[in-house]
């Protein structure tokens, strides 16, 4: 949040900016999914992120921290 606070004036001037945060649990699940030579598929639809690799599928709901008007 310090990063956002330090840059809020710059962000306010942007007209097409969205800043999201990925939940900690989701980032841990992504780390567990990582391996060499992996084929990763990522779909982003209706504000949700779907990551698929082999038999594993993650549904990630990012938290919108800032969205330009």
C-alpha positions in Angstrom: 0.0 0.0 0.0 3.0 2.3 0.4 3.6 2.0 -3.3 0.1 3.1 -4.1 0.3 6.0 -1.6 3.6 7.2 -3.1 2.2 7.1 -6.7 -1.4 8.2 -6.1 -0.8 11.6 -7.9 0.5 9.8 -11.0 -2.4 7.3 -10.9 -4.9 10.1 -10.7 -3.7 11.5 -14.1 -4.2 8.2 -15.8 -7.5 7.6 -17.7 -7.2 3.9 -18.4 -5.6 2.3 -15.4 -6.7 -0.6 -13.1 -4.5 -1.8 -10.2 -5.4 -5.2 -8.8 -4.1 -7.3 -6.0 -4.0 -11.1 -6.1 -5.0 -12.8 -2.8 -2.1 -14.4 -0.9 -3.7 -17.8 -1.1 -3.9 -17.6 -4.9 -0.2 -16.6 -5.2 0.7 -19.6 -3.0 -1.3 -21.9 -5.2 0.3 -20.5 -8.3 3.8 -21.1 -6.8 2.8 -24.7 -6.0 1.7 -25.2 -9.6 5.1 -24.0 -11.0 7.4 -26.6 -12.6 9.9 -26.9 -15.4 8.6 -27.1 -19.0 5.0 -26.4 -18.0 2.2 -25.5 -20.4 0.1 -22.8 -18.7 -3.2 -21.6 -20.0 -4.6 -18.3 -18.7 -8.1 -17.0 -19.4 -9.4 -13.7 -18.0 -13.2 -13.3 -18.1 -15.6 -11.2 -16.2 -13.0 -10.0 -13.8 -11.8 -13.6 -12.9 -8.6 -15.3 -13.8 -8.5 -19.0 -14.6 -5.1 -20.7 -14.7 -4.9 -24.2 -16.0 -1.9 -26.6 -16.1 -2.2 -30.3 -16.5 -4.9 -31.5 -14.1 -4.8 -28.3 -12.0 -7.2 -25.4 -12.5 -7.1 -22.2 -10.3 -9.9 -19.7 -10.2 -8.5 -16.4 -9.0 -10.6 -13.4 -8.0 -8.4 -10.3 -8.0 -9.1 -7.5 -5.7 -9.5 -4.1 -7.5 -7.5 -1.5 -5.6 -7.9 1.3 -8.1 -9.9 1.8 -11.3 -9.7 4.9 -13.4 -12.9 6.6 -14.3 
